[in-house]
């Protein structure tokens, strides 16, 4: 493994060639997190209202 590659991996840098896929993965993670948060909020509200 080259020294430059090792340094990039250690610092968590994303190479330019992988930037698009990294952004797409991050967007998907945020979407899933938002869905989970909304579902949790809905469940909590329903419990407060005595619906569940």
C-alpha positions in Angstrom: 0.0 0.0 0.0 1.4 3.4 -0.9 2.2 5.9 1.8 -0.3 8.4 0.2 -3.1 5.9 0.2 -2.5 4.9 3.8 -2.5 8.5 4.9 -5.8 9.2 3.1 -7.4 6.2 4.8 -6.1 7.2 8.2 -7.5 10.7 8.0 -10.9 9.6 6.5 -10.4 11.5 3.3 -12.6 10.6 0.3 -10.8 10.5 -3.1 -12.3 12.6 -5.8 -13.3 9.5 -7.8 -15.5 8.2 -4.9 -17.0 11.6 -4.0 -20.3 11.0 -5.8 -21.0 7.6 -4.3 -20.0 8.9 -0.8 -22.5 11.8 -1.1 -25.2 9.4 -2.3 -24.5 7.0 0.7 -24.6 9.9 3.1 -27.9 11.2 1.6 -29.4 7.7 2.0 -28.3 7.5 5.6 -29.9 10.9 6.4 -33.1 9.9 4.7 -33.3 6.7 6.7 -32.5 8.5 9.9 -35.3 11.1 9.2 -37.8 8.3 8.5 -36.9 6.6 11.8 -37.2 9.9 13.7 -40.6 10.7 12.2 -41.9 7.2 13.0 -40.7 7.5 16.5 -42.3 10.9 16.9 -45.6 9.6 15.5 -45.6 6.6 17.9 -44.8 8.9 20.9 -47.6 11.3 19.9 -50.1 8.4 19.5 -49.1 7.1 23.0 -49.7 10.5 24.5 -53.1 10.7 22.9 -54.0 7.2 24.0 -54.2 5.8 20.5 -51.7 3.0 21.1 
